[in-house]
């Protein structure tokens, strides 16, 4: 029985390394089979359960089977599977603790704590997030008992995960001082992670990936702490570190991760007042995302959000140019903004049914388009609003408000010097706006 368990542990570890879904499912089934075949024992957390029996000759095999079962399950998309994985990791942790002084088992204990934290993080509740931070702290404590060098990659990942958990540990009742203190602690965790991961990044792709992620998360925390320059520095570092990973990989997920890093850089540049830097990063983000064909809704949401971010910068430049009575680049900015909106909404419409987050990103883009055409090219406003209105009630409200605002602007215009031809075109536009208003009201816009 011990030999069978050891064989399953080895094949499960190989399946985990390969990351092939079929192999991982088969490995999970094998873990279940062997655990059920082992002599019965009372599980941790069930009734009056005591700690595992340290004299159990199969304690190590049980620990590793529960460990791998838990790691596989917490990766699942369904919350109930994640909860099962957390239960399995609880069994693993209780048994791995029996092997204090065994460097391999101590490292497995740390990874079990990290996996437990990752599973809790996926559940998204504040209580789960707080418990996840505690798990990462337990992982750090376990790894500090492992010899230096062996532990550094995992220890750096643990500090990174702790920082991410603290960054997301928001609560409506937190005072500004509490939030600042928590974010400052998050920064310190990221800095510890960077110190550990930087020496490993040149030789370990996984550590390079974690280092890039740490810099990106550090940039987001710095943004929340109103450190605009520091945020740009961190996001730029994240992009620079991530480029070689994508260059060596054909994985679509990593390509879109680079696009996400560029999006974050653009956001940081915009917040720092660097419009050209924001535009450059956003344009590259779209180009990188567009280089890979995928039906992933998250990828579509990223491109829609990037388009909107670019539009906001371009819109600000258009508004500033009008206020200053002149913008030599107005035509180019206007054309780019219009293309960003039109192409994004056309792609969204072609997808059909999409998750709520994607639809919200499209709505924001539609709202910007309504502003753009109303303020810059009102003669095309009605056409835009109707083309992309669909049957969405939220867009109907946006369309109704835009049409009414445009109608009011025309009513306030002085027509003393308006030619007959101009007047006819204005009347046509007003008639088209009336069609928009009628259609929006049909869809329930108040």
C-alpha angles and dihedrals in degrees: 000000000000090000091050091051092048091051091052091048090054094047091046091052089051091049090051091052092049092048091206109152096219093051092046092051091049090048091051090052091050091051089053092048095052095042090054091048094052118093110281119265135175110258126232111262096023114119111299093351116165129207115287117279107263089203093059105122089210096048094112094048092047091049094052095043091052088044095056093040090054095046091052095047098048088060091063123112094227118082092219090058090048090052090052088050091053090052090051091050090051088057090047095049093050091053098039089058088067090070101063110164094029102113094202093051092042088055090048088051090054092049090048089055090048092050090049089052091049091051092050090047090057091056088065100205118130092241090052090048092051090050089048090057089052090051092054089050089052089050090052091051092050093048093050086066090057119087115269114260093032091060104037100094093049092041091053090050090050093053089047092051092047089054092050091050093051090047091057098039095106125157130182091228095055115115118228088253092054091049092049092048092050093048091048089053088050090054090052091052091051091049090052089050093050092051090054099041101043095073090050100045097086094058104026119060091195091055091046089053091049091046091053090047091049092053091048093051090045088055091054092050091048088053090054089049089054093247096138097169092047090049092054091048092051096045092047090051090050092053093048091051095046098050096077091050091057093043090059096043136067092198112129091208093060091046091055089045088060088049088053091050089052090049090054090049090052091051091050092049091050092051089050091054095252100133095171092050090050091051094047093050094044094049091050090048090056092046093051093047091047092054091073125059112219140147093214108136091212090058090052091049090052092052092047091050090047091051090051092049091052090048092053091055093045091046091053090052091049092050092047091049092052091048090052092048095240143051118173090197095049096110093051094046091048093050093048093048092048092050092048091055099040096045093045094050092045091053091048092050091051091056095063114199113027136169120275094255091057092047091051091052089052091049091055090051091049089050091053091048089053090053093045096053094038094054102030109026110012091167088072097040099097093047091052095046094050096042094057100028098094112164098307114133093205092054088046090060091049091049093048093049092047093048093049092047091050091048090052091050091053091048091054093050118106111241097186091109098031115123123228091253092051091050091052090052091049090052090050091051091049090051091051090049088053089057090052091050092049093049092046091052090050087058092053103263108158 
